[in-house]
Amino acid sequence: MDIPIVGAFLAYCAINVFTPGPGNILALSTAASHGWKRGLPLCLGIFCGYFVVQGICALLVFWLGSNVPNILWILKYIGVAYIIWLAIHIAKSTYSDSASQSNTSFTQGFLLQFVNVKIYLFGVTALVGFVVGYSTDLSVLLITEIFIAAIGTIATLVWIGFGVTIQRVYQKHFKKANLIFALSLIVCAAEMLI
């Protein structure tokens, strides 16, 4: 992989895992409302669910590449469109406080990831946009998705660790941060097309 592609891939990953999504917001809300100890089962469920969903994404892309190889080209352009849509959505979004969650179970966190469309699109787009042009080997796809899940877990830990503090900082600089995220995503989409 070329250095600009690796840079775009890493930027795309960082933006996806550190921007608010259902898992990050739920983890932040739970940690802020119930503390780390009580929220730990839910957070472990989020982490485990993330790894399972990313494995599913790798298997899906591998199967599609093996059985319908021309679909990966189409998925790449769908991925570019998704990234541009995500950039527009991030740039136009408004800040809203998340509601406090009363259930802090492992199952709730785990199942959340199976309905978290953001991480499916993230995993598939990362593979078809940045990886399959270089390798369609299942082990490479799985390793990439493990990497994605690992940095997703780290990002969620950051949201948990900073709890209310990061929420306040993000709220204070929300528009500026989102504009930077959106512009960075546009650059990532352009790198996918090169």
N, C-alpha and C positions, 0 to 999 in steps of 0.2 A: 504494500500500500504506500502511496505517495504521502509525504509529510502533510501537504494541505488537506488531503482526504482524512488522514488520521486526526488532524486538528479539527476539521469540521465534524467528524464523528464524535470526538470527545466533547466539543462544544454542544452538539446536539444532545448528547447524553446528559451533560451537566444541566442544561436548561430544562430538560424533561424531568430529571429526578429532583431538582431543587425548587422548581416552581410548585405552587400549591396544586394538589390533586386530592382525590378522596382519601387515599392512605395517609398522606402527609398531614392533611387537615384533621382527620380523625385522631391520628397519633398526637398531634399538638394539643387538640382539644382535650383528649383523655388525660394527657400528662398534666396539662394546666388545671383540669378540674379534679382529678383523682390522685395525682402524684405518680411517680415512676413505679413504685411497688405495686399499687393496685392496677395500674395500666399495663404492667408487663405482659400478662397473658394475651391481651389484645394486640400489643405490638409484636409479640412473637408470631401470632397468627398472620399479621400483615407481612412480616418478613418471609415466613414459610410460603404463604400464598404467592408472593412475588416470584420466588424461585420456581414454583410449579408452573405459573402462568408463562414465565419466560421460556421454560423448557417446552411447553406446548407450542409457543411461537416458533422455536427452532425446529421442532418436528413438523409443523405445518409448512414452513418455508422449504424444508428439505423435501417433504413429500410433493409439494407443488413443483419444485425444481426438477425432481426425478420423473414425475408423471405428466406434467404440463409445463415444460421448460419455458415456453414463450410467455407464460403468465407472469414470470418474474419481471420481465420488461414492463409489462402493464402495471404490475404492483409498484415498480420503481416510480413511475409517473403518478400513480395514485398517492404514493408516499410523499412525493414532492408537493402535490396539491394539498395533502394533509398538513405538511409542515407550514405551508403558506397560510392555510386556514387557521392553524394553531397560532401563528404569528399575529394574524389579524385579530383573532379572539383574545390573545394576551394583551395586545395593544389597546383594545377597546374595553377590556373588562373593568369592573368596579370591585372595590374591596367590600366584602361582607363578612361579618364575624360568624364563625361556625357555631352551631348550637352544641351545648354540652351533651355528651353521650352518657347515658346511665349504664349501659351494658359494656363491660370491659372484658369479654371472653375471647379466648383463642379462636373459637369458631367464628365469631363475628368478624374478627380481623382477617382470618383466612378466607372466608367466603366473600368478603368485600373485594378482594383482588380478582375473583372470578367474574365479577360484574363491573370491574374497573376498566372501561373501554380505553382509557388513556394508556395503560401499560400494554395492552394488546397492540394498539396502533404504534406505540413507541417501539416495542420489540420487533414487530414485523417490518416497520419502516427502517429501522436501524440495519437490519439484515439485508433487505433488498436494496436499500439506498447506498450502503457503504461496504458491505461484505461480499455479497454473492458475485459481484464483478471480479472478485479476486479468488473466491473459493466457495464451492457449494458442498464441501465435505461436512457431513453431519457433526463430526467432532469440533470443527471450527465454528459451526453455527451454535452448538451447545456451549462451547467455551465463551463465545461472544455474549450469549444470553446469561451465562453465569456471571460474567463481568458486569453486565447491565443490572442484574438483580443485586449484585454486591454493592455497586455504587448507589442503587436505589435504596438499599438498606441503610447505607451510610447517610444518605440524605435524610431519610426518615429519622435516624438517630439524631441528626443535627436539629431537625424540627422538634423532636422530643426534648433534647438537651437544652435548647434555648427557650422552649415553652413560650411563655407569655412575652419574654423579651424579644424574640425574633418576630413575634406577631406585631408588636408595637413598632419595631423598626421597619418591618415590611409595610405596615399600614401607613407610616409616616412618609415613606419614599415609594409608595406603591406605583404611581404613574411613571416615574422616572425609571424604576427598575424594570417595569413591564415593557417600556419602550426599548430599553437596551436588550431585553430578552427577545422581543419581537424582531428587531433588526438583526440580531445574531442568528435567529432561525432562518431569516431570509438568506443570509450568507450560506448557511448550511444547505438550504435547498439548492442554491446556485452551484455549490460544490458537488452535489449529487448529480447534476446534469453535465458537468464537465467530463 
